[in-house]
């Protein structure tokens, strides 16, 4: 069992986490400001009782109930991904929702489903089933709700730029702001599908790496992974995707998933129809709040990655399955990025049985993004 400081969460819960609070605590308690900063970011390995006593005294003076201290200042670091998810009170699962041009979109909650990627839907249903039946979560089982991120599309038209995209972006931006609004309440989120169909993923990645959403990088990449679209894909402008190779990438355009290796060189995992593909899993955790995005370059690889998250969760968080830590702490959050290389199994299913295809035998190799690379790009933000 490993304990962690949760001073930031106590401040947020009691409406005390405001600009300058780090300096106020330091001045009132006689600490160095950097000491308080480390407590806020959970970067303190050990602490004197005197520090704990002064922090508790300061919090009580500010109205934090004395009976909740010092216990509220500490939490247990979850031992695995789904254990971390299970500590949440509520989990929201977001999927992209296709609307034909000409249809009117109301609110995401009120609008009936129009069209959802089959593979994204399969992943969400498997996650919901897992969360409701997994024995390890029976004592902390959170409530789960599925929500949708709508966007307009025209069949056969890949260029989505223009006024239509502006409206879609504005809607997704509001959903993203609401998703983040109840920070510190123990509500976790799972985003399924790539930025081409789930615009919340674009906002999450841009926020994580402090770059502009839907704006391609100019000379240097802003994000250490990248999707190079196919000609028939929806050509959604992105901070980590587009029609051409990533910034710094050379040679002929290749369609698939790129990521930076430990030497900061681009590695490429090619999309090969019915043979191979790849995708990304991003996980951030702050106390009892987890955000996860899971997406493949293609829908089928999203399906395979969903299976891997449930069947091989020990390879995703907090280490690589071999006891080697592959997460980075930045801004008080624990962050991990995982490249998923997918090898498709051969399908012999007749066309009339497609509804029952589950692609359970697709193989996924999980490659944690190098910590040095991840830290550099997080620090750039």
C-alpha positions in Angstrom: 0.0 0.0 0.0 1.3 3.4 -1.0 -0.1 6.6 0.6 -0.3 9.9 -1.3 -0.9 13.5 -0.3 -4.3 15.0 -1.2 -3.9 18.6 0.0 -5.0 20.0 -3.4 -8.2 17.9 -3.3 -9.0 19.1 0.3 -8.6 22.7 -0.8 -10.8 22.2 -3.9 -13.5 20.5 -1.9 -13.6 23.4 0.5 -13.4 26.2 -2.2 -9.9 27.2 -0.9 -7.9 26.3 -4.1 -7.5 29.8 -5.5 -4.8 31.9 -7.0 -2.1 32.5 -4.5 -3.1 29.8 -2.0 0.4 28.3 -2.2 2.0 31.5 -1.0 -0.7 32.1 1.7 -0.1 28.6 3.2 3.6 29.1 3.1 3.5 32.5 4.7 1.0 31.6 7.4 2.7 28.3 8.3 6.3 29.5 8.0 7.1 27.1 5.1 9.1 27.6 1.9 6.7 28.1 -1.0 8.3 25.2 -2.9 7.5 22.9 0.1 3.8 23.7 -0.2 4.0 23.3 -4.0 5.4 19.8 -3.5 2.6 18.9 -1.1 0.0 20.2 -3.6 1.5 18.1 -6.4 2.0 15.0 -4.2 5.8 15.1 -4.7 6.7 14.7 -1.1 8.2 11.3 -0.2 8.0 11.9 3.6 7.1 14.7 5.8 7.6 15.8 9.5 4.7 15.7 11.9 5.3 19.4 12.5 4.4 20.1 8.8 1.2 18.0 9.1 0.2 19.7 12.3 0.6 23.2 10.8 -1.2 22.3 7.6 -4.1 20.9 9.6 -4.2 24.0 11.8 -4.3 26.3 8.8 -7.1 24.3 7.2 -9.2 24.3 10.4 -8.8 28.1 10.6 -10.2 28.3 7.1 -13.3 26.3 7.9 -12.3 22.7 7.1 -14.0 20.4 9.6 -11.5 19.3 12.2 -13.0 15.8 12.4 -12.0 15.1 8.8 -8.3 15.8 9.5 -5.7 14.6 9.1 -7.3 11.7 7.3 -8.6 13.8 4.4 -5.1 14.8 3.6 -4.1 11.2 2.7 -5.3 8.7 0.2 -4.2 5.2 -1.0 -2.7 5.0 -4.5 -4.8 2.5 -6.4 -2.9 -0.6 -7.5 -4.3 -0.8 -11.0 -6.4 1.0 -13.7 -9.8 -0.4 -12.9 -9.2 -0.1 -9.2 -8.5 3.6 -9.8 -11.7 3.9 -11.8 -13.6 2.0 -9.2 -12.8 4.7 -6.6 -14.8 7.2 -8.5 -18.4 7.9 -7.5 -19.5 8.2 -11.1 -18.1 7.4 -14.5 -19.2 9.1 -17.7 -18.5 7.4 -21.1 -18.5 9.7 -24.1 -18.9 8.5 -27.7 -19.1 10.5 -31.0 -22.5 10.6 -32.5 -23.0 11.1 -36.3 -25.8 13.4 -37.5 -26.7 13.7 -41.2 -26.6 17.2 -42.6 -29.9 18.8 -42.4 -30.9 17.2 -39.1 -31.3 19.5 -36.0 -29.2 18.7 -33.0 -30.6 19.6 -29.6 -28.7 18.8 -26.4 -26.5 15.6 -26.3 -28.6 14.3 -23.4 -32.0 14.9 -25.1 -31.1 14.0 -28.7 -31.8 10.3 -29.6 -28.9 8.3 -31.0 -28.6 8.8 -34.8 -25.5 6.8 -35.7 -22.6 5.6 -33.6 -19.6 3.6 -34.6 -20.3 -0.1 -34.1 -16.8 -0.7 -32.7 -17.0 2.3 -30.3 -20.4 1.1 -29.1 -19.0 -2.5 -28.5 -16.2 -1.1 -26.4 -18.5 1.0 -24.3 -20.9 -1.9 -23.7 -18.0 -4.2 -22.6 -16.7 -1.5 -20.2 -20.1 -1.0 -18.7 -20.6 -4.7 -18.2 -17.1 -5.1 -16.7 -17.7 -2.2 -14.2 -21.0 -3.7 -13.1 -19.8 -7.3 -12.6 -16.1 -7.2 -11.7 -15.7 -8.7 -8.2 -12.8 -6.4 -7.3 -15.1 -3.4 -7.7 -18.0 -4.7 -5.8 -17.4 -2.6 -2.7 -16.8 0.7 -4.6 -18.9 0.1 -7.7 -19.5 3.6 -9.3 -22.6 4.5 -11.3 -22.0 4.6 -15.1 -23.6 6.8 -17.7 -23.1 7.0 -21.4 -23.2 10.4 -23.2 -22.7 11.5 -26.8 -20.7 14.1 -28.6 -22.7 15.0 -31.8 -21.3 16.2 -35.1 -22.7 16.7 -38.6 -21.5 14.6 -41.6 -22.3 14.1 -45.2 -21.8 10.6 -46.6 -18.9 10.5 -49.1 -17.6 13.9 -48.2 -14.3 13.8 -46.3 -13.5 17.5 -46.1 -15.3 18.7 -42.9 -13.8 22.2 -42.7 -16.0 25.3 -42.8 -19.0 26.6 -40.9 -20.3 23.1 -40.1 -17.0 22.2 -38.3 -17.2 25.5 -36.3 -20.6 24.5 -34.9 -19.4 21.0 -34.0 -16.3 22.4 -32.3 -18.4 24.9 -30.3 -20.8 22.1 -29.1 -17.9 19.8 -28.2 -16.1 22.7 -26.3 -19.1 23.2 -24.1 -19.4 19.5 -23.4 -15.7 19.4 -22.5 -16.0 22.4 -20.2 -19.0 20.7 -18.4 -17.0 17.5 -18.2 -14.2 19.3 -16.4 -16.5 21.5 -14.3 -17.1 19.2 -11.4 -13.4 18.7 -10.8 -12.5 17.2 -7.5 -15.9 15.4 -7.0 -14.7 12.0 -7.8 -16.3 11.8 -11.3 -14.2 10.0 -13.9 -14.5 10.0 -17.7 -13.8 7.6 -20.5 -13.6 8.9 -24.1 -13.9 6.3 -26.9 -13.0 6.9 -30.5 -10.4 9.1 -32.3 -10.5 12.8 -32.7 -12.1 12.3 -36.2 -15.3 11.1 -34.5 -15.1 12.2 -30.9 -14.0 15.8 -30.6 -13.6 15.6 -26.8 -10.4 13.6 -27.5 -9.0 16.5 -29.5 -9.8 18.9 -26.6 -8.3 16.5 -24.0 -5.1 16.0 -25.9 -4.7 19.8 -26.6 -5.3 20.6 -22.9 -2.9 17.9 -21.8 0.0 19.2 -24.0 -1.1 22.9 -23.9 -1.6 23.4 -27.6 -4.5 24.7 -29.7 -7.2 22.1 -30.5 -7.9 21.5 -34.2 -4.7 23.4 -35.1 -1.9 21.4 -36.8 1.7 22.0 -35.6 3.9 24.2 -37.8 7.5 23.2 -37.5 7.9 21.1 -34.3 5.3 18.6 -33.1 3.2 19.7 -30.0 2.2 16.1 -29.2 4.5 13.0 -29.1 2.0 10.9 -31.2 0.2 11.5 -34.4 -2.4 9.9 -36.8 -1.8 10.3 -40.6 -5.2 10.1 -42.2 -6.3 8.0 -45.2 -7.9 9.8 -48.2 -11.4 8.5 -47.3 -11.2 9.6 -43.6 -13.0 12.6 -42.3 -10.2 15.2 -42.6 -10.7 16.8 -39.2 -8.0 19.4 -38.5 -6.1 18.3 -35.4 -3.2 19.1 -33.1 -2.1 15.4 -33.5 -3.3 14.3 -36.9 -3.8 15.3 -40.5 -3.4 14.4 -44.2 0.4 14.6 -44.1 3.2 13.1 -42.1 3.9 14.7 -38.7 6.2 17.7 -38.2 9.7 16.3 -38.5 8.5 13.2 -40.4 10.0 12.7 -43.8 9.4 10.7 -46.9 6.1 9.7 -48.6 2.9 10.1 -46.6 2.1 6.9 -44.7 -1.3 6.2 -43.2 -1.3 5.1 -39.6 0.0 5.9 -36.2 3.3 7.6 -35.3 4.9 8.0 -31.9 8.3 9.3 -30.7 10.7 6.8 -29.3 13.3 7.3 -26.5 15.6 9.0 -29.0 12.8 11.4 -30.1 12.6 9.8 -33.5 9.3 9.0 -35.1 8.3 5.4 -35.2 5.5 4.3 -37.5 2.8 1.7 -37.2 1.1 1.3 -40.6 -2.6 0.7 -41.1 -3.0 -2.4 -43.3 -6.6 -3.4 -44.1 -7.5 -6.6 -42.3 -3.9 -7.2 -41.3 -2.6 -4.6 -38.8 -3.2 -1.2 -37.2 -2.5 0.7 -34.0 -3.9 3.2 -31.6 -3.5 5.2 -28.4 -4.6 5.0 -24.7 -4.1 8.1 -22.5 -4.8 7.9 -18.8 -4.6 10.7 -16.3 -5.3 10.4 -12.6 -5.7 12.9 -9.8 -6.8 11.3 -6.5 -10.2 9.6 -7.2 -10.7 11.2 -10.6 -9.5 9.4 -13.7 -9.7 10.5 -17.4 -9.0 8.0 -20.1 -9.1 8.2 -23.9 -8.9 5.0 -25.9 -8.9 5.1 -29.7 -7.5 3.2 -32.7 -6.6 4.5 -36.1 -9.5 2.4 -37.4 -12.7 1.3 -35.6 -11.6 -2.3 -35.5 -8.4 -1.4 -33.7 -10.4 0.7 -31.2 -12.4 -2.6 -30.5 -9.1 -4.5 -30.0 -7.7 -1.8 -27.7 -11.0 -2.0 -25.7 -10.5 -5.8 -25.2 -6.8 -5.2 -24.1 -7.9 -2.6 -21.5 -10.2 -5.2 -19.9 -8.0 -8.3 -20.4 -4.5 -6.8 -19.9 -5.2 -3.8 -17.7 -1.9 -4.5 -15.7 0.0 -3.4 -18.8 -1.6 0.1 -18.9 -1.4 1.6 -15.5 0.5 2.3 -13.3 3.4 0.3 -14.8 4.1 -1.9 -17.9 3.2 -5.3 -16.3 6.8 -5.9 -15.3 6.9 -3.6 -12.3 8.5 -0.7 -14.3 6.8 2.6 -13.7 5.8 4.2 -17.0 3.7 7.2 -15.7 4.8 10.8 -15.2 3.6 13.2 -12.6 2.9 16.7 -14.0 0.6 19.4 -12.6 -0.5 17.2 -9.7 -1.7 14.5 -12.1 -0.3 11.0 -12.8 -0.2 10.6 -16.6 0.5 7.6 -18.8 0.4 7.3 -22.6 0.4 3.8 -24.3 0.9 3.0 -27.9 -1.1 -0.1 -28.9 0.1 -2.1 -31.9 -2.7 -4.3 -33.2 -2.4 -7.5 -35.3 -5.8 -8.6 -36.7 -6.8 -12.2 -36.7 -8.3 -13.7 -39.8 -12.1 -13.6 -40.0 -14.1 -16.4 -41.6 -17.6 -15.1 -40.6 -20.3 -15.2 -43.2 -21.8 -11.8 -44.0 -25.2 -12.6 -42.4 -23.4 -13.2 -39.1 -21.5 -9.9 -39.0 -23.7 -8.7 -36.1 -22.0 -11.3 -33.9 -18.4 -10.5 -34.8 -16.4 -9.5 -31.7 -12.9 -9.7 -33.0 -11.8 -11.2 -29.6 -8.7 -12.8 -31.1 -7.1 -9.6 -32.4 -3.7 -9.3 -30.8 -2.5 -6.1 -29.0 1.1 -5.2 -28.1 1.2 -2.4 -25.5 4.2 0.0 -25.8 4.3 2.7 -23.0 5.4 6.0 -24.4 8.9 6.7 -23.1 8.8 8.6 -19.8 11.5 11.0 -20.9 9.6 11.9 -24.1 6.3 12.2 -22.2 7.8 14.4 -19.6 9.4 16.7 -22.1 6.1 17.3 -24.0 4.2 17.8 -20.8 6.7 20.2 -19.5 6.5 22.2 -22.8 3.0 22.9 -21.8 
